[in-house]
Amino acid sequence: MSFRSTTIKYIKEVMRARTIHEVIANEMREAHLRKLEAETASEYANAAIQYNEQRIDRLKARLTEHTEEGDYA
């Protein structure tokens, strides 16, 4: 195939109307991708929450050890 015929074929493919099946399949792929991204963000956020809860507990214990009142003063 020549460059010209390949280019024409590509342009025709880009310009043609998509079938309902193709549109739905594209939307499904997009939905799956967004779901995976959201799950990743959720896992990261949960890990950050857990880390900070443990950090707060550790710091509270240290604060109690080093102050008479056990508060933030």
Secondary structure, DSSP 8 states (H G I E B T S, - for coil): --HHHHHHHHHHHHHS---HHHHHHHHHHHHHHHHHHHHHHHHHHHHHHHHHHHHHHHHHHHHHHH-SS-S--
